[in-house]
Amino acid sequence: MNRNSIIIGLTLFLGLLSSCGSKPNPKLEQDYQKAAEAIVADESFFPILDEELFYFNSQRLDTIGVEYMNEQDAVKRLMKLETWLAFTTRRLTANEEKSLKDRTYIPRSIPIAYDGLAIIVNNTNPDSCITIKDFKRILRGEVTKWGEIYPGSKLGNIDVVFDNPLSSTVRWCVDSLLDGKEFANPNVGAVKTSAAVIDYVENHKNSIGIIGSNWLNDKRDTTNVTFNKNITVMGVSKLDSATKANSWKPYQYYLYNGNYPLIRTIYALLNEPRAGTPTAFAHFCQLPKGQMVILRSGLLPRMANLNVREVVVNKE
């Protein structure tokens, strides 16, 4: 067979292959592109993810957006294939993974950072330390007044406020602190956003708020040792009695060495069938530049290489 015959034969063979293959499905391609346009995330990650996306999108032509919502809805969107990437504080469950794998997907739960769950109170509250034991008692409804924990307190009822009834913060407290049991305190409520928790605590003397620590950093302080001055961040103790000497705040170093007890992992739940923009962003959050953004935000990066140094904070 001469060269021309080989070329003709090869052309014919390739033509046969393409004719036997499946035709492109415009609907599937449209669905993929729509799901790839934006990621979804629990609203409590707004400060950190907005900054991550700013740096990621600034160096790419194929940018991506984000939609913030409660954690339950974020996972539902992922399971319904309406997005390929969701940021949460939990892994996919075994049933969720099976459901996606049965549909020929390869889901992944990628840890990217550690967040401290902060307990905040009004600046006029003289009590700035609390034990894990007492915090659990509050959520269980075993104590409902400040004076039951701090004798002599005149603040009355403990008004507990979360960011959203379906948020990652609520789920984490139920699963990790109450062994899956619901709150039994009649004074536990929720607003709509993390920012609203701060506003509520700032304006209600008897309130106590639970919020992701990345919402609290004072952006003027590059050392990440100053929190929002409009509220007080409580020190939390693992012991039966809380003092300033044995209570810790959600600073990066105390997340790193394990002193701070309310630590949760932030996951990127990735289910993209291609190595497209959602996959690129999930990997960006793991790379040194993405981890540096996390470090500057006051959270603890998953790939932490920390330099510990003493700093002096001048109090006004």
Secondary structure, 3 states (H helix, E strand, C coil): CCHHHHHHHHHHHHHHHHHHCCCCCHHHHHHHHHHHCEEEEEHHHHHHHHHHHHHHHHCCCCCCEEEEECHHHHHHHHHCCCCCEEEECCCCCHHHHHHHHHCCCCCEEEEEEEEEEEEEECCCCCCCEEEHHHHHHHHHCCCCEHHHCCCCCCCCECEEEECCCCCHHHHHHHHHHCCCCCCCCCCEEECCCHHHHHHHHHHCCCEEEEEEHHHCECCCCCCCCCECCCCEECEEECCCCCCCCCCECCCHHHHHCCCCCCEEEEEEEECCCCCCHHHHHHHHHHCHHHHHHHHHHCCEECCCCCCCCCCCCCCC
